[in-house]
Amino acid sequence: MTKKDVDGVFTSLIYVNQQRIIPAYETKNFRITDNGIETLLVIPAINAKVSFTGLMFSIYLPWDKFNGNTEGQCGTCDNNRTDDCRLPNGAIDSSCPDMAHQWHVADHNNSQCTPPPEPTPTQPPGCDPPICYLIQSKVFESCHKIIPYEPFIVACIFDACYMDDVTIGCTSLQTYADACAQAGVCIEWRNYTNGQCDFTCEKPKVYNACGPQVEPTCNAWYNFKFIQTQNEFSVMGDIQLEGCYCPPGTTLMSSSSNYCIPSCDICLLPNGEWKEANETWVSNCQECVCDPYSLEIQCQPVACQHQPPLTCDQEGQVKVVETVDCCQKDKCECDVTRCSTSKITCPVGFETEATMGVCCLTYQCVPKDVCVFNNTEYQPGANVPEDKCKNCVCGDSVDAQAHLHIIECQPTECDTHCQQGYDYQAVPGQCCGKCVQTSCVVMLPDNTTHTIQPGSVWIPSGDKCLKYECVNIMDQLIPIQAKTVCPDFYPEDCIPGTEFVAPDGCCHVCIPITKQCNVTKGKVYLDSNGCKSANKVEVTTCGGSCVTYAMYSLEANMMERSCTCCREESTTKKEVEMICPDGSKFNHSYIHINKCGCQRTECVTPEATQVTRSRRRRR
């Protein structure tokens, strides 16, 4: 007999002649029973009992047959405890645990118990486990006069103080309770241990402190043999012990099962399971029922319902026949080898989407979130070149029919405003015209502007020495500024009464007091198109008197004239750096007079001038 963990359940394993048996089990010599906590072996011929709980064996022997006939680990049966620890040589050992290891019985494995390596330690000071004193309490009072409890208390204190298992004290209480039960006194003691010694049974069974050694089952033959028949076995096993039993109101189906059923009106199945009376089930395509009168199983073939015609017309479907609940039925199944492998080509703006049909992938063209123009896709918000005279973008709205985003266009707004000097002119083939330069614009020092037509010259009214001309240079109208630099004018050098302003209104001139023709110098800033020389520049002029006369010649009978003019005889081209208002710089060339002299020139008479003008008029 032994106990092992079988599928998570602590189970009693009982073997007879190396064959496992299920209690209750009986031969002509002995009976073995088990109640889930204790396994009991009774041998009527010698009136002996052997109890096994997994942690301990208890052997009960009658005095009349075994007085003086025992020795070894169980001691000497003479009701004298002083000689129980006798060694094989007859000597008495003071320690029964040490004595037990001296009685070796060789088996086929030659295995023997090994004595402990160290002597039993002394009891720790102050070790006084309260659970052990439950044995001498009122809980066990009804057994005290039958079974002396003092040795059990000593054993309990020893185990509780020297063993690591905190529940080892429960074993001593269980041993005393079992001894009481064997003597006919059943005691319910576990409820008084504050849960320390509770016992949990495998469901559905529950704990019962005082139950029969053989639990009734639904097997009438079993009940008759092990419970109802009175014989030498029943007399020895007619005691109440703690164990695991079916809950009240239920009955154990059989000794080999763990089913607790409310009624024994059942039909047993060949596999050991059971069905209640009137219960129906299907087995091997048979509809079966547990007949409530005979408790026999009655079966007939399963009735199949008529199935309407089934059509498998989806791509990839094939019709197959299957057996469901014992009936043949048509069923549509998928055969992927029948699926088409061709794919579709989608237009611009659409993409292929694959969806799983009943069996096969189906392909369709679904619109993208784009606009399409000229077979080109445009994302929402992107510019679309649909019309050069319109501003078009791919909008957020979607066309209900085409399912693509709608291109939204607005007319192009042309900027017709042109700056001064430019006119807005249409450009053939373009949506918008452009500003074309039609005149020159001059910016005056007072920040006012004046427009000059191409080829025209304009002289500001406030500065007769300055003139502007609008010229076309490489298809660009550019105002050219020319500034007359007047020679120094000194009235004291003039013949009184001859001062006047030159015909162009710029310079003051006079008939000078005769001076020799020579170079006159002065320093001024040069101006050109609003740009100014960085420094003053030395400018030169020719001035002075030359011999000029007119006289009547008698010989020639006409006026003879001799005219000379004070003119430059030697010049040099020089450059000066100019700085413009925008900070740009460039070099400007001007002529410097090195030497002046009197040179002959044509004398023009008033008559000749008058004749020339008349001829021009006649033309």
matplotlib code that plots the C-alpha trace (Angstrom):
import matplotlib.pyplot as plt

x = [0.0, 1.2, -0.1, 1.1, 0.1, -1.9, -2.9, -2.8, -4.8, -3.2, -4.4, -4.1, -2.3, -3.0, -1.3, -2.0, 0.6, 1.9, -1.5, -3.3, -6.7, -9.6, -11.2, -13.4, -11.4, -11.9, -10.4, -11.1, -8.3, -8.5, -10.5, -9.2, -11.3, -10.5, -12.5, -10.3, -8.3, -7.5, -6.9, -7.9, -6.7, -8.5, -7.4, -10.1, -8.0, -5.7, -8.2, -5.6, -6.1, -3.6, -4.4, -2.5, -3.1, -0.1, 2.1, 1.8, 0.9, -1.1, -1.2, -3.8, -3.1, -5.2, -3.6, -4.8, -2.9, 0.2, 1.2, 4.9, 4.9, 6.2, 9.6, 11.3, 10.1, 6.7, 8.1, 7.2, 3.5, 3.4, 1.7, 5.1, 6.6, 10.0, 11.1, 9.6, 13.0, 14.7, 17.5, 18.0, 20.6, 18.2, 19.6, 17.2, 18.0, 17.0, 15.9, 13.2, 14.1, 17.6, 16.4, 14.1, 17.1, 18.7, 15.9, 16.8, 14.8, 16.5, 14.3, 14.9, 16.3, 18.6, 17.3, 17.4, 16.5, 19.5, 19.9, 19.9, 23.4, 23.0, 21.4, 18.0, 18.4, 17.1, 13.8, 14.1, 13.4, 9.9, 8.4, 4.9, 2.6, -1.0, -2.4, -1.1, -3.1, -6.3, -5.9, -6.5, -9.3, -13.1, -13.0, -11.5, -13.0, -15.2, -12.1, -9.9, -11.1, -10.7, -7.4, -4.8, -3.9, -0.6, 1.8, 0.1, 0.6, 4.3, 4.7, 2.8, 5.1, 8.1, 7.0, 5.8, 9.0, 11.6, 9.9, 9.8, 6.3, 3.9, 1.0, 2.9, 0.9, -2.2, -0.8, -0.6, -4.2, -5.3, -3.4, -5.3, -8.6, -8.0, -7.2, -10.4, -12.4, -10.9, -12.1, -15.6, -15.5, -15.7, -14.7, -15.1, -12.0, -10.7, -13.2, -11.4, -7.9, -8.7, -8.2, -4.7, -5.8, -8.6, -8.9, -10.1, -11.6, -11.4, -14.6, -17.5, -16.8, -16.9, -15.3, -17.2, -15.8, -17.7, -18.6, -18.8, -15.7, -17.4, -19.5, -22.8, -22.9, -25.4, -24.0, -26.5, -24.1, -21.3, -23.6, -24.8, -21.3, -19.4, -22.2, -25.3, -23.6, -22.8, -19.6, -16.2, -15.1, -18.1, -17.7, -14.1, -14.9, -18.1, -16.6, -17.0, -13.9, -13.3, -13.1, -14.4, -17.9, -20.6, -22.6, -26.0, -28.7, -26.3, -24.9, -21.5, -22.1, -19.5, -16.4, -14.1, -15.7, -15.8, -19.4, -21.9, -25.4, -28.8, -30.4, -29.3, -31.9, -29.2, -28.0, -24.3, -22.4, -19.7, -17.0, -18.0, -19.9, -23.7, -26.9, -29.9, -33.3, -35.1, -31.8, -31.2, -27.9, -26.4, -23.7, -22.3, -25.1, -27.7, -30.3, -30.3, -32.4, -32.1, -35.4, -36.8, -38.6, -36.0, -32.9, -31.7, -30.2, -32.5, -31.1, -32.3, -30.7, -30.5, -33.4, -32.0, -33.9, -34.4, -32.0, -33.1, -31.1, -27.8, -26.2, -22.4, -22.1, -19.5, -16.0, -13.9, -16.8, -17.3, -20.1, -19.0, -20.9, -20.1, -21.5, -22.8, -24.5, -24.6, -26.4, -25.0, -25.4, -24.3, -21.8, -20.1, -16.3, -13.6, -11.1, -8.5, -7.2, -10.5, -9.8, -8.8, -5.2, -5.8, -5.8, -7.4, -5.7, -7.1, -7.1, -5.1, -6.6, -7.7, -5.9, -6.5, -8.2, -8.3, -11.1, -11.7, -14.9, -16.5, -13.5, -11.3, -9.8, -11.8, -10.2, -11.8, -10.7, -11.2, -10.6, -7.6, -7.8, -6.4, -7.4, -6.6, -5.7, -4.0, -3.4, -1.5, -2.5, -2.4, -2.7, -5.3, -4.0, -1.5, -1.6, -3.1, -2.0, -5.5, -5.8, -3.0, -5.5, -6.8, -5.3, -6.4, -5.8, -6.9, -9.8, -11.1, -14.6, -15.2, -17.2, -20.2, -20.0, -16.2, -15.4, -12.2, -11.4, -12.7, -10.2, -11.2, -10.2, -10.3, -9.6, -6.0, -5.9, -3.6, -1.7, -2.3, -0.7, 2.6, 5.1, 5.7, 7.2, 5.6, 2.4, 0.4, 0.3, -1.3, 1.0, -0.2, -0.8, -0.5, -3.3, -1.8, 0.0, 3.1, 4.4, 6.4, 8.7, 7.4, 9.3, 12.1, 11.5, 13.8, 14.0, 14.7, 16.5, 13.2, 12.0, 9.6, 9.6, 9.3, 8.5, 10.5, 9.4, 12.0, 14.3, 13.1, 15.2, 13.9, 15.4, 14.1, 12.6, 14.6, 18.0, 18.7, 22.2, 20.8, 19.1, 17.9, 17.5, 15.6, 17.7, 17.1, 20.1, 19.8, 15.9, 16.0, 15.0, 17.6, 17.6, 20.9, 21.7, 23.9, 25.0, 26.6, 29.5, 29.7, 33.1, 33.8, 32.0, 33.7, 31.7, 34.8, 36.4, 33.5, 33.1, 30.5, 27.0, 27.8, 26.7, 23.9, 22.7, 23.5, 20.7, 20.3, 19.6, 22.5, 25.6, 26.3, 28.5, 29.8, 32.2, 35.3, 37.9, 40.7, 42.7, 45.1, 43.6, 44.4, 43.1, 40.7, 40.4, 37.7, 36.6, 33.0, 31.1, 30.1, 26.5, 25.2, 21.8, 21.5, 25.0, 27.6, 31.4, 33.1, 35.2, 35.4, 36.8, 39.0, 37.2, 38.9, 37.7, 39.4, 38.9, 40.5, 40.8, 42.0, 42.5, 39.3, 38.6, 36.5, 37.4, 36.4, 38.9, 38.9, 40.9, 38.4, 35.4, 34.1, 34.4, 37.5, 37.2, 39.7, 38.2, 40.1, 38.7, 40.2, 39.9, 41.5, 44.7, 45.5, 43.1, 43.3, 40.5, 40.2, 38.0, 36.3, 34.5, 30.8, 28.6, 24.8, 22.1, 21.7, 25.4, 26.6, 29.7, 31.0, 33.8, 32.8, 35.0, 35.4, 37.8, 40.4, 41.9, 45.6, 46.3, 44.2, 45.2, 43.8, 42.7, 41.2, 37.6, 35.0, 33.5, 29.7, 28.1, 24.5, 23.7, 24.9, 22.9, 19.8, 20.3, 20.7, 17.5, 15.6, 16.8, 15.7, 12.2, 12.0, 12.8]
y = [0.0, 3.5, 6.9, 8.9, 12.0, 10.7, 13.5, 16.0, 13.9, 12.2, 8.6, 5.3, 2.7, -0.9, -3.9, -7.6, -10.0, -7.1, -6.3, -3.1, -3.6, -1.2, -1.4, -2.9, -6.1, -9.4, -12.9, -15.8, -14.6, -10.9, -7.8, -4.4, -1.2, 2.5, 5.7, 8.3, 8.9, 5.5, 2.1, -0.8, -4.4, -7.0, -10.6, -12.5, -15.7, -13.9, -11.1, -8.5, -5.0, -2.9, 0.8, 3.0, 6.8, 7.7, 9.0, 6.1, 2.4, 1.2, -2.5, -3.8, -7.3, -9.3, -10.0, -13.5, -14.5, -12.2, -12.0, -12.5, -13.3, -10.0, -8.3, -5.8, -2.3, -2.8, -3.7, -6.6, -7.4, -7.8, -4.5, -3.5, -0.4, -0.7, -3.6, -2.3, -1.0, -4.5, -5.1, -8.4, -9.5, -9.1, -5.8, -2.9, 0.4, 3.6, 5.0, 3.2, 5.1, 3.9, 0.4, 0.3, 0.6, -2.5, -4.8, -5.3, -7.4, -8.0, -7.8, -8.5, -5.0, -5.4, -2.0, -1.3, 1.7, 3.9, 5.1, 8.8, 10.4, 12.3, 11.4, 12.9, 16.5, 17.6, 19.4, 23.1, 25.1, 26.5, 24.2, 23.5, 23.1, 23.8, 21.4, 18.4, 19.2, 18.8, 15.0, 15.4, 17.9, 17.3, 16.7, 13.2, 12.7, 9.8, 7.8, 8.6, 5.6, 3.2, 4.3, 6.0, 9.3, 10.2, 8.4, 10.1, 13.5, 12.7, 11.6, 14.7, 17.1, 15.3, 15.5, 19.1, 20.3, 18.4, 18.2, 21.1, 20.3, 22.6, 20.1, 17.1, 17.5, 16.6, 13.2, 12.4, 13.6, 11.5, 8.4, 8.8, 9.3, 6.3, 4.2, 5.4, 4.5, 1.0, 0.7, 1.8, 5.5, 7.9, 11.5, 14.6, 16.5, 18.4, 21.2, 22.1, 22.7, 26.2, 25.0, 23.6, 20.0, 20.5, 17.8, 18.6, 15.7, 15.3, 16.7, 15.8, 14.0, 15.7, 15.1, 13.1, 12.5, 9.3, 7.3, 3.6, 1.8, 0.6, 3.3, 2.1, 2.3, 1.9, -1.6, -3.9, -6.9, -4.8, -3.6, -7.1, -8.6, -5.8, -4.2, -6.4, -9.8, -10.5, -12.6, -12.5, -9.6, -7.4, -8.0, -6.7, -3.8, -2.6, 0.6, 4.2, 6.1, 9.6, 9.7, 11.2, 10.3, 11.4, 14.4, 13.7, 13.0, 11.4, 7.9, 6.7, 5.2, 2.4, 1.7, 2.4, 5.7, 9.1, 10.0, 10.9, 10.7, 11.8, 8.5, 5.0, 4.8, 4.8, 2.9, 2.0, 2.4, 0.1, 2.7, 2.9, 6.1, 6.3, 8.0, 8.9, 7.3, 8.9, 10.6, 10.5, 10.7, 9.8, 7.2, 5.6, 7.2, 5.6, 7.7, 6.0, 6.4, 5.0, 3.2, 4.3, 0.9, -1.6, 0.7, -0.8, 1.2, 1.2, 2.6, 3.1, 4.7, 8.5, 10.0, 12.3, 15.3, 16.0, 18.6, 21.1, 21.2, 23.0, 25.2, 25.9, 28.5, 30.9, 31.0, 28.2, 26.4, 22.6, 20.4, 17.7, 15.3, 15.1, 13.3, 15.5, 14.1, 10.7, 12.2, 12.8, 16.4, 18.3, 21.1, 23.8, 23.7, 25.8, 24.5, 27.2, 25.5, 26.7, 30.3, 32.6, 33.9, 36.8, 40.4, 43.6, 46.7, 49.9, 53.4, 56.3, 57.5, 54.0, 51.1, 47.4, 46.2, 42.5, 41.3, 37.7, 36.3, 33.1, 31.1, 33.3, 36.7, 39.1, 42.2, 45.6, 49.1, 51.6, 55.3, 56.9, 60.2, 62.1, 64.3, 63.2, 65.4, 64.4, 60.9, 62.3, 62.0, 65.0, 65.0, 67.2, 70.7, 70.3, 72.7, 71.3, 72.8, 72.5, 76.0, 78.5, 81.3, 79.8, 78.8, 75.2, 73.0, 69.5, 70.0, 68.0, 67.3, 64.1, 63.7, 61.5, 59.7, 59.6, 59.1, 61.1, 64.5, 67.5, 70.0, 73.5, 76.5, 80.3, 82.8, 84.1, 87.7, 89.8, 92.7, 95.6, 98.2, 99.4, 101.8, 105.2, 105.0, 101.6, 100.8, 97.5, 95.7, 92.4, 89.5, 87.2, 83.6, 84.6, 85.1, 88.2, 91.1, 92.7, 96.2, 97.6, 100.6, 103.5, 106.5, 107.5, 108.6, 111.1, 111.4, 115.1, 116.1, 117.2, 113.5, 114.5, 112.6, 113.7, 111.5, 112.0, 110.4, 108.5, 110.9, 113.9, 116.3, 117.9, 120.8, 121.4, 124.9, 125.5, 124.5, 125.6, 124.1, 120.6, 118.7, 115.0, 113.0, 109.7, 107.3, 103.6, 101.5, 97.8, 98.0, 99.8, 103.4, 105.2, 108.8, 110.5, 113.5, 116.3, 119.2, 122.3, 123.5, 127.3, 128.9, 131.1, 134.4, 137.5, 140.7, 142.8, 141.2, 142.3, 145.5, 147.3, 146.9, 143.8, 141.2, 138.9, 135.3, 132.9, 132.0, 128.6, 130.4, 128.6, 130.6, 134.3, 135.8, 139.3, 141.0, 140.6, 143.1, 142.1, 139.3, 137.0, 133.6, 131.1, 128.1, 128.9, 126.3, 125.6, 122.7, 121.3, 118.0, 116.2, 114.9, 112.1, 110.4, 111.3, 109.9, 112.3, 112.3, 111.2, 114.3, 117.7, 117.6, 120.2, 121.5, 123.8, 126.3, 128.4, 132.2, 135.4, 137.9, 137.1, 139.4, 139.8, 142.7, 143.8, 146.5, 147.8, 147.0, 149.6, 147.3, 144.5, 146.7, 144.6, 144.0, 142.1, 140.1, 138.3, 136.1, 134.2, 132.2, 131.2, 127.4, 124.3, 123.2, 120.2, 118.0, 114.8, 112.3, 111.7, 109.4, 110.0, 107.6, 108.2, 107.1, 106.5, 106.9, 103.0, 102.8, 101.5, 102.9, 103.4, 105.3, 108.4, 109.9, 113.7, 116.0, 118.1, 121.1, 121.3, 124.4, 127.1, 129.3, 131.7, 129.9, 131.2, 130.6, 131.5, 134.9, 134.8, 138.1, 138.9, 139.1, 135.6, 134.3, 136.0, 134.5, 131.1, 131.3, 132.5, 129.6, 127.2, 128.7, 128.4, 124.7]
z = [0.0, -0.9, -1.9, -4.9, -6.9, -9.9, -12.2, -9.4, -6.9, -3.9, -4.6, -2.7, -4.7, -3.5, -5.0, -4.4, -5.9, -8.0, -9.4, -8.6, -7.1, -6.5, -3.0, -1.8, -2.5, -0.8, -0.9, 1.4, 3.7, 3.8, 2.8, 1.8, 2.0, 1.4, 2.2, 0.7, 3.9, 5.3, 3.8, 6.1, 5.7, 7.9, 8.4, 10.2, 10.7, 13.1, 14.0, 12.8, 11.2, 9.3, 8.7, 6.2, 5.9, 3.6, 6.5, 8.9, 9.4, 12.3, 13.2, 15.6, 16.9, 19.5, 22.9, 23.0, 19.8, 19.9, 23.6, 23.6, 19.8, 18.4, 18.2, 15.9, 14.9, 16.5, 19.8, 22.1, 22.6, 26.3, 27.4, 28.9, 27.2, 28.8, 26.6, 23.3, 22.2, 22.2, 19.8, 17.8, 20.4, 23.2, 24.6, 25.3, 23.5, 25.2, 21.8, 19.8, 16.6, 16.9, 17.7, 14.6, 12.2, 13.6, 12.4, 8.8, 6.5, 3.1, 0.0, -3.6, -4.1, -1.0, 0.2, 3.9, 6.1, 6.8, 10.4, 10.9, 10.8, 14.1, 17.4, 18.2, 19.3, 22.6, 22.8, 22.1, 25.2, 25.4, 22.7, 23.9, 20.8, 21.8, 19.2, 21.0, 24.1, 22.1, 22.7, 26.4, 25.9, 26.0, 22.2, 22.8, 26.3, 25.3, 24.3, 27.2, 29.3, 26.4, 24.8, 27.1, 25.5, 27.3, 24.8, 21.9, 23.5, 24.0, 20.4, 19.2, 21.2, 19.9, 16.2, 16.5, 18.1, 15.9, 12.5, 10.0, 8.9, 10.9, 10.3, 11.7, 14.9, 13.0, 12.4, 16.1, 16.5, 13.6, 15.0, 18.3, 16.6, 14.4, 17.5, 19.1, 15.9, 15.9, 19.4, 18.3, 19.3, 16.4, 17.2, 15.0, 15.9, 12.8, 13.3, 16.6, 15.1, 13.7, 10.2, 10.8, 10.2, 7.7, 5.1, 1.5, -0.5, -4.2, -5.7, -5.8, -2.5, 0.9, 4.3, 6.9, 10.3, 10.9, 7.8, 6.9, 5.9, 2.7, 1.0, -0.7, -4.5, -7.2, -7.8, -6.0, -6.2, -4.7, -1.9, -1.2, -1.0, 1.0, 3.0, 3.4, 3.8, 7.4, 7.8, 9.5, 7.4, 8.1, 11.8, 11.8, 9.3, 11.0, 12.3, 11.5, 10.2, 8.8, 5.0, 1.8, 0.8, -1.6, -0.4, 1.3, -1.3, -3.7, -4.2, -5.5, -8.9, -8.5, -6.4, -9.4, -10.3, -8.6, -9.7, -7.1, -8.7, -7.2, -8.4, -9.2, -11.9, -14.6, -17.6, -17.6, -20.8, -22.1, -21.4, -17.7, -18.0, -17.3, -18.4, -16.3, -16.9, -19.9, -21.0, -24.8, -26.7, -30.0, -30.3, -33.5, -35.5, -33.2, -31.2, -27.8, -24.7, -21.2, -20.7, -17.3, -16.8, -17.7, -17.3, -20.5, -23.4, -26.5, -29.8, -33.4, -36.4, -36.5, -38.7, -41.4, -42.7, -46.4, -47.7, -50.4, -53.6, -53.1, -55.8, -55.7, -58.5, -57.0, -58.5, -57.0, -55.4, -55.8, -54.4, -52.0, -49.8, -46.1, -43.1, -40.4, -37.3, -39.0, -42.1, -45.5, -46.7, -49.8, -49.0, -51.0, -50.5, -52.1, -54.6, -55.1, -58.3, -60.0, -59.2, -62.0, -62.0, -64.4, -63.0, -64.3, -65.5, -64.0, -65.7, -64.4, -61.1, -60.1, -58.4, -58.1, -54.9, -54.1, -51.9, -50.7, -52.2, -51.2, -52.3, -54.6, -54.7, -56.7, -58.3, -58.9, -59.8, -57.0, -57.2, -55.6, -53.7, -56.7, -59.7, -63.2, -66.1, -69.3, -67.9, -65.0, -61.3, -59.0, -55.2, -53.5, -53.2, -56.1, -59.0, -62.2, -65.6, -67.1, -68.6, -68.8, -68.3, -65.1, -61.8, -61.2, -58.2, -57.3, -54.8, -51.9, -53.3, -55.2, -58.4, -57.7, -61.1, -61.8, -58.1, -58.5, -57.0, -58.9, -60.4, -59.2, -61.4, -61.0, -63.8, -63.7, -62.4, -64.6, -63.0, -65.5, -63.3, -64.7, -63.3, -64.8, -68.2, -69.0, -70.7, -70.3, -73.7, -74.6, -75.5, -78.3, -77.1, -73.4, -70.9, -69.5, -71.2, -69.8, -69.0, -71.9, -71.6, -73.7, -72.3, -70.0, -66.5, -64.9, -61.1, -60.1, -57.0, -55.4, -55.8, -58.6, -61.9, -65.5, -68.6, -71.8, -75.0, -77.0, -79.1, -77.2, -75.1, -72.0, -70.1, -66.6, -66.2, -63.0, -64.4, -68.0, -67.8, -67.5, -70.2, -70.6, -73.7, -74.0, -76.2, -77.1, -76.2, -77.0, -76.9, -73.6, -73.2, -71.1, -70.0, -70.8, -68.7, -70.0, -67.9, -69.2, -67.1, -67.3, -67.1, -64.2, -64.8, -63.4, -64.2, -63.6, -66.6, -68.8, -70.8, -68.8, -70.3, -72.3, -69.7, -70.9, -70.5, -73.3, -75.7, -74.1, -70.8, -69.0, -68.7, -68.1, -70.9, -71.8, -74.0, -72.0, -71.6, -73.9, -72.6, -74.1, -75.2, -72.5, -70.5, -67.6, -64.9, -62.2, -59.9, -59.8, -59.2, -62.4, -62.6, -65.0, -64.8, -61.1, -60.3, -59.0, -59.0, -55.8, -55.7, -57.4, -60.9, -62.5, -65.7, -68.3, -70.8, -73.5, -73.2, -74.2, -77.2, -80.7, -83.7, -85.6, -88.0, -91.0, -93.4, -96.9, -99.6, -102.4, -104.6, -104.2, -103.8, -101.0, -97.3, -96.2, -92.9, -90.8, -87.9, -85.3, -82.3, -79.0, -79.2, -77.7, -79.3, -77.0, -75.0, -72.9, -72.1, -68.3, -66.1, -62.9, -60.5, -60.3, -57.4, -57.9, -55.2, -55.1, -54.1, -57.5, -59.1, -62.6, -64.5, -66.5, -69.2, -69.8, -71.9, -70.3, -72.2, -72.0, -74.2, -75.9, -78.9, -81.6, -84.7, -87.9, -88.5, -91.0, -90.7, -91.1, -92.2, -91.4, -95.2, -95.7, -92.8, -94.3, -97.7, -96.3, -94.4, -97.5, -99.5, -96.8, -96.9, -100.7, -100.5]

ax = plt.figure().add_subplot(projection="3d")
ax.plot(x, y, z, "-o")
ax.set_aspect("equal")
plt.show()
